[in-house]
Amino acid sequence: MNPEKLQQKLLAAARAHPPREHVPYAFEKRIMAQLTRPRMEDVGASWARAMWRAATPCLAVMLLLAAWSFLGTESVTPNTAVVDSFEQQFEQVLLAGIDSTEGTW
C-alpha cells in the first residue's frame, strides 16, 4: 500500500474521532506514583555487566603470567642438570605409590 495514502487515511480517522476532554479519576496521581516508584533491578544484567568489566583485567593478568612463565624459565634455570634431577625426583615420587601397592593384591 502507498505510504502517503495510508497516512491520509490514518489522519482522517484521527480527525473523525477527536480526543475526549475527560481525564480518568486520579490519573495524575497514578502517573506520579509510577514515576517515583523505584525500579526493579535486573540481577542478571548486573552480573553480566560485572563479569564483562572483570574480563579485561583477568585477560591482562593471564597474558602477563603467560609471558612471565615463557620468558622466565630460561633465566631461572641455567643448569639443566638441576632440572633433570628435579624431573627424575618428581617422577619417582609419583610412581612410588604405584610400586608399593603391587604387594597388596
N, C-alpha and C positions, 0 to 999 in steps of 0.2 A: 504494500500500500504506500501511497505517496506520503512522505512525512509532513508536507505542508497541508495536505488535505486532512490528515489526522489531527494536526494541530488546530486547524479551523473548527473541526467537529468537537474537539475537547473544549475549546474556548466557548463555543456556542452552548454546549451542555452546562458549562460552569456559569454562564450568564443567565441561563434559564432557571437555575436554582441558586439564588443569592444566599449568602450565609445568614444564619439566624442571629438575632441580637441577644438571644437568651444564653446565659452562661450557666452551666450546672452549679448546684449548690456547693459551696466551699471549694470550688475549683482552684482558686489561687492558693489556698492553704495546702491543698494536696500537692500541688506542684512545688511549693516552697519546702514542704516536708520531704519530698523526693530529693531535692537539691541539697538539703542539709544532712540527710542520712549518710552515714559513712558507707563507702563502697566495700563490697566483699572482696577480699584479696584472693587472687588466684595463687594457690600454693604451688601448683605445678609450674606456672610461669616464673614464680620467684626462684624455684630450684633451678630451672633451666637457665635463667639469667645468671645465677651464681655460678653454675657449672661452666658456662661459656666464658665468664670472666676469669675463672680459675684455670682454664685450659691453657692460656698463654703463658703464665708463669710456670706451670708444670712442664710445658714443652721446652721452655728456656732452660729449666733445671735439668731436664733429661738430656738436652743437647750438650750442656756444659759437662755433665758427668760422663757422657759418652766420649767427648773429646778428651777429657782428663784420663779416662781409662785406656784409650787407644794411644795417646801420646805419652802417658806417664809410665807405661810398662817397660819401655826400653831404658829409661833413665833410672828407674828404681833398681833394676836387677842387671848390673853389668856382668856378673859372674853367672854363667849358665850352669855350672856345677851345683850351685846352691839351688837353682830352680829344679834341676833333675833330682836332687836328693829330696827336695820337698815333694815332688810328684811321686817318687817312689814311696816315701813315708805315708803319704796320703792314700795311695793305693793299698799299702799293707794294712792300714787302719780299717779301710772299707772292707777288705777281704778277710780280715781276722775273724769277724763274726761268722762268716760262711764256713771257714775252715774248722772252727770249734764245734759247729752243730752237726758235723758228719758223724761223730761218735754217738750221738744221742739217738739216732734212728736205729 
